[in-house]
Amino acid sequence: MAKTAAQRKKEQREREAQHLIDVGASEIKLTIYRSTQEDLAYLQEAGDFEQAEEVITLLIKNTAQILKRDMSRINELLKVPCHKKESSDANSNL
């Protein structure tokens, strides 16, 4: 007897769930801000990636590999950008 569409879909979901278990996948909650979203979209488009998750995974894995070869690049790869706001006092001295 042929399987119904619902049965096939259920089996597909079960296979996908088992695959995630097999590869040790886990989900994380990630809040990103507008400029980070824009950068991620740029990288996704530049690399012709369908999913942002793939870009993030590759960035993490490739950064780790670079640092395993040359730890002196840690500041270059993981530096925290400075987001200084101009104070109103500084503007009043103009």
Summary of the structure (lengths in Angstrom):
residues: 94
radius of gyration: 21.8
end to end distance: 82.3
largest distance: 83.1
contacts: 144
relative contact order: 0.05
helix: 66%
strand: 0%
